Amino acid sequence: MRFLMQAAINMAVFLACALLFPTGFYLDNMLVAAVAAIILALLNGLIKPVLLILSLPLLVISLGSFSLIINAAMLEMTALFVPGFGFASFWWSFVVALILTLANLVFMDQKNIHIRRQ
């Protein structure tokens, strides 16, 4: 279920970014957005943990902000696999990675926090 939610959020962000940044982010149609969202969710599940472990010293030094660079690299890798999905430069993929990170932070229920009032 988490995989489907992740893919749906990715697809929504891709569609929104295609409307917001037409010169820096290329997206042919909704089907391409769906395929790219599924591929990105797969890459995030399979390859991203390895990259996070390999870049652990950089993550510690940068206090975790290097993970945005890893997210941008994952988007660039997705663009290699999906025709009709791409970026004008690495910085455009960084902007989309930042928006994806914020969207996942808001919409993904990673931990249930229950506050009891006493």
WOUR-V908703 format. One record per residue. N is the residue number from 1. RES is the residue in three letters. PHI is phi in whole degrees, 0 to 359 (NA if undefined). PSI is psi in radians with two decimals (NA if undefined). D_CENTER is the distance of its C-alpha to the mean C-alpha in Angstrom with 1 decimal. Layout:
n=N res=RES phi=PHI psi=PSI d_center=D_CENTER
n=N res=RES phi=PHI psi=PSI d_center=D_CENTER
This chain:
n=1 res=MET phi=NA psi=-0.66 d_center=17.5
n=2 res=ARG phi=297 psi=-0.67 d_center=14.4
n=3 res=PHE phi=299 psi=-0.78 d_center=12.8
n=4 res=LEU phi=294 psi=-0.69 d_center=13.9
n=5 res=MET phi=295 psi=-0.73 d_center=12.7
n=6 res=GLN phi=299 psi=-0.79 d_center=9.1
n=7 res=ALA phi=295 psi=-0.67 d_center=9.6
n=8 res=ALA phi=294 psi=-0.72 d_center=11.4
n=9 res=ILE phi=294 psi=-0.75 d_center=9.1
n=10 res=ASN phi=301 psi=-0.78 d_center=6.5
n=11 res=MET phi=297 psi=-0.74 d_center=9.8
n=12 res=ALA phi=297 psi=-0.72 d_center=11.2
n=13 res=VAL phi=292 psi=-0.67 d_center=8.7
n=14 res=PHE phi=298 psi=-0.76 d_center=9.2
n=15 res=LEU phi=294 psi=-0.71 d_center=12.9
n=16 res=ALA phi=293 psi=-0.72 d_center=13.2
n=17 res=CYS phi=291 psi=-0.56 d_center=11.9
n=18 res=ALA phi=295 psi=-0.58 d_center=14.2
n=19 res=LEU phi=282 psi=-0.65 d_center=16.9
n=20 res=LEU phi=283 psi=-0.64 d_center=16.4
n=21 res=PHE phi=236 psi=1.22 d_center=16.0
n=22 res=PRO phi=291 psi=-0.35 d_center=18.1
n=23 res=THR phi=270 psi=-0.37 d_center=19.2
n=24 res=GLY phi=252 psi=-0.30 d_center=16.0
n=25 res=PHE phi=232 psi=2.13 d_center=13.6
n=26 res=TYR phi=254 psi=2.20 d_center=15.3
n=27 res=LEU phi=215 psi=2.08 d_center=15.0
n=28 res=ASP phi=290 psi=-0.91 d_center=18.2
n=29 res=ASN phi=202 psi=-3.08 d_center=18.3
n=30 res=MET phi=291 psi=-0.57 d_center=16.9
n=31 res=LEU phi=295 psi=-0.72 d_center=17.5
n=32 res=VAL phi=297 psi=-0.69 d_center=15.3
n=33 res=ALA phi=297 psi=-0.72 d_center=12.5
n=34 res=ALA phi=294 psi=-0.78 d_center=13.2
n=35 res=VAL phi=296 psi=-0.77 d_center=13.6
n=36 res=ALA phi=296 psi=-0.65 d_center=10.4
n=37 res=ALA phi=295 psi=-0.71 d_center=8.5
n=38 res=ILE phi=291 psi=-0.76 d_center=10.9
n=39 res=ILE phi=298 psi=-0.75 d_center=10.7
n=40 res=LEU phi=296 psi=-0.71 d_center=6.9
n=41 res=ALA phi=296 psi=-0.68 d_center=8.0
n=42 res=LEU phi=295 psi=-0.79 d_center=11.1
n=43 res=LEU phi=296 psi=-0.66 d_center=9.9
n=44 res=ASN phi=295 psi=-0.54 d_center=8.0
n=45 res=GLY phi=279 psi=-0.54 d_center=11.4
n=46 res=LEU phi=260 psi=-0.81 d_center=13.7
n=47 res=ILE phi=261 psi=-0.60 d_center=12.9
n=48 res=LYS phi=299 psi=-0.69 d_center=10.7
n=49 res=PRO phi=299 psi=-0.63 d_center=13.6
n=50 res=VAL phi=294 psi=-0.76 d_center=16.0
n=51 res=LEU phi=296 psi=-0.65 d_center=14.3
n=52 res=LEU phi=295 psi=-0.69 d_center=14.2
n=53 res=ILE phi=291 psi=-0.73 d_center=17.9
n=54 res=LEU phi=293 psi=-0.53 d_center=18.9
n=55 res=SER phi=259 psi=0.35 d_center=17.6
n=56 res=LEU phi=304 psi=-0.75 d_center=19.1
n=57 res=PRO phi=299 psi=-0.70 d_center=21.7
n=58 res=LEU phi=292 psi=-0.63 d_center=19.4
n=59 res=LEU phi=295 psi=-0.69 d_center=17.3
n=60 res=VAL phi=291 psi=-0.78 d_center=20.7
n=61 res=ILE phi=296 psi=-0.69 d_center=22.1
n=62 res=SER phi=270 psi=0.12 d_center=19.3
n=63 res=LEU phi=58 psi=0.61 d_center=19.1
n=64 res=GLY phi=92 psi=-0.16 d_center=15.5
n=65 res=SER phi=287 psi=-0.26 d_center=14.2
n=66 res=PHE phi=294 psi=-0.32 d_center=13.8
n=67 res=SER phi=296 psi=-0.45 d_center=10.6
n=68 res=LEU phi=294 psi=-0.65 d_center=9.0
n=69 res=ILE phi=295 psi=-0.70 d_center=10.7
n=70 res=ILE phi=296 psi=-0.72 d_center=9.5
n=71 res=ASN phi=297 psi=-0.71 d_center=5.7
n=72 res=ALA phi=296 psi=-0.67 d_center=7.3
n=73 res=ALA phi=295 psi=-0.63 d_center=9.5
n=74 res=MET phi=294 psi=-0.66 d_center=7.3
n=75 res=LEU phi=294 psi=-0.71 d_center=6.5
n=76 res=GLU phi=296 psi=-0.66 d_center=10.2
n=77 res=MET phi=294 psi=-0.66 d_center=11.1
n=78 res=THR phi=297 psi=-0.69 d_center=9.8
n=79 res=ALA phi=296 psi=-0.49 d_center=11.9
n=80 res=LEU phi=291 psi=-0.59 d_center=14.7
n=81 res=PHE phi=272 psi=-0.40 d_center=14.9
n=82 res=VAL phi=245 psi=1.94 d_center=14.7
n=83 res=PRO phi=289 psi=2.48 d_center=17.4
n=84 res=GLY phi=90 psi=0.10 d_center=17.1
n=85 res=PHE phi=228 psi=2.11 d_center=13.5
n=86 res=GLY phi=191 psi=3.09 d_center=13.4
n=87 res=PHE phi=230 psi=2.63 d_center=13.4
n=88 res=ALA phi=287 psi=-0.57 d_center=16.7
n=89 res=SER phi=205 psi=3.03 d_center=15.9
n=90 res=PHE phi=296 psi=-0.57 d_center=13.7
n=91 res=TRP phi=293 psi=-0.55 d_center=13.8
n=92 res=TRP phi=292 psi=-0.67 d_center=12.5
n=93 res=SER phi=292 psi=-0.55 d_center=9.3
n=94 res=PHE phi=295 psi=-0.73 d_center=9.5
n=95 res=VAL phi=296 psi=-0.78 d_center=10.2
n=96 res=VAL phi=294 psi=-0.65 d_center=7.3
n=97 res=ALA phi=297 psi=-0.67 d_center=5.0
n=98 res=LEU phi=295 psi=-0.74 d_center=7.8
n=99 res=ILE phi=293 psi=-0.71 d_center=7.9
n=100 res=LEU phi=298 psi=-0.72 d_center=4.7
n=101 res=THR phi=297 psi=-0.78 d_center=6.2
n=102 res=LEU phi=295 psi=-0.71 d_center=9.4
n=103 res=ALA phi=295 psi=-0.73 d_center=9.0
n=104 res=ASN phi=293 psi=-0.61 d_center=8.1
n=105 res=LEU phi=296 psi=-0.67 d_center=11.0
n=106 res=VAL phi=281 psi=-0.77 d_center=13.2
n=107 res=PHE phi=263 psi=-0.36 d_center=12.9
n=108 res=MET phi=273 psi=2.26 d_center=12.5
n=109 res=ASP phi=269 psi=1.49 d_center=15.9
n=110 res=GLN phi=281 psi=-0.68 d_center=15.6
n=111 res=LYS phi=221 psi=2.35 d_center=19.1
n=112 res=ASN phi=274 psi=2.09 d_center=22.0
n=113 res=ILE phi=249 psi=2.07 d_center=24.0
n=114 res=HIS phi=250 psi=2.16 d_center=27.5
n=115 res=ILE phi=251 psi=2.14 d_center=29.7
n=116 res=ARG phi=259 psi=2.30 d_center=33.4
n=117 res=ARG phi=269 psi=2.35 d_center=35.8
n=118 res=GLN phi=246 psi=NA d_center=39.1
